[in-house]
Amino acid sequence: MHPGYQNQGIGKALMYEIEKYFPACCKFVLFTGEETPNTLHLYEKVGYHIVSKEKMGGLSMILMEKVIIR
């Protein structure tokens, strides 16, 4: 996200909208780059946790998931 729009709750709101759009899902999974600590922090704030760290095509990637009990 553009730095001028960070820390305004936009990313968090978008993540929650994704969850609302898929009400039947009980697990969400994503990859993020290890070199983006702000993004990692956002995902942790909305309930994701780190599952593993992997190298993909020379990039250090973090696999994260969020389990939702409905």
Secondary structure as UniProt FT lines:
FT   HELIX           3..5
FT   TURN            6..7
FT   HELIX           10..21
FT   TURN            23..24
FT   STRAND          27..33
FT   TURN            34..35
FT   HELIX           37..45
FT   TURN            46..47
FT   STRAND          49..56
FT   TURN            57..58
FT   STRAND          59..67
//
